[in-house]
């Protein structure tokens, strides 16, 4: 499993890699955009917030990047 389970429906939300999400609920699947719009598949409903969280754009933190460049003890 490389995804997140929905806390209420137990559907599995997995990133496809092209910016879309594959949602599996029992024996039905559907593919959705990161905004939760249906693209194809038998399953036609998905949580748009969870789709965005799973397949949305990743933003790096300047704090994490700066810390990694300095090292753990703060020196460069």
C-alpha positions in Angstrom: 0.0 0.0 0.0 1.4 3.3 -1.1 -1.4 5.6 -0.1 -3.8 6.9 2.5 -7.0 5.4 3.8 -10.0 7.7 4.1 -11.0 7.9 7.8 -14.7 7.4 7.2 -15.1 5.3 4.1 -11.9 3.3 4.3 -11.2 4.0 0.6 -7.6 3.8 -0.4 -6.2 7.0 -2.1 -2.9 6.3 -4.0 -0.9 8.8 -6.1 -0.5 7.6 -9.7 2.5 9.6 -10.5 1.1 11.8 -13.2 -0.7 14.1 -10.8 -3.8 12.0 -10.5 -5.1 9.8 -7.7 -6.4 6.2 -7.9 -9.2 5.6 -5.4 -10.1 2.0 -4.5 -13.3 1.3 -2.5 -14.0 -2.5 -2.0 -13.8 -3.9 -5.6 -14.3 -0.6 -7.4 -11.7 1.9 -8.6 -11.6 5.3 -10.1 -9.0 7.8 -11.2 -9.3 11.5 -10.1 -7.5 14.8 -10.5 -5.8 16.4 -7.6 -9.0 18.6 -7.3 -11.2 15.5 -7.0 -12.6 15.6 -10.5 -13.5 12.1 -11.9 -11.4 11.0 -14.9 -12.2 7.3 -15.4 -13.2 4.1 -13.7 -16.3 2.7 -12.1 -15.9 4.6 -8.9 -17.1 8.2 -9.6 -17.0 9.9 -6.2 -13.9 10.9 -4.1 -13.0 13.3 -1.4 -11.5 16.3 -3.1 -9.5 17.4 0.0 -7.9 14.0 0.3 -7.2 13.9 -3.5 -5.4 17.2 -3.2 -3.4 16.1 -0.2 -2.3 12.8 -1.9 -1.6 14.1 -5.4 -1.2 17.8 -4.9 2.0 19.8 -5.5 4.7 19.3 -2.9 6.2 22.4 -1.4 9.5 22.2 0.3 10.2 24.1 3.5 13.1 26.6 3.5 13.7 25.6 7.1 14.2 22.0 6.3 16.4 22.7 3.3 18.6 25.2 5.3 18.9 22.7 8.1 20.0 20.0 5.8 22.6 22.3 4.2 24.0 23.3 7.6 24.1 19.9 9.0 22.6 18.8 12.3 25.0 20.8 14.5 24.4 24.1 12.8 27.8 24.4 11.0 28.3 24.5 7.3 
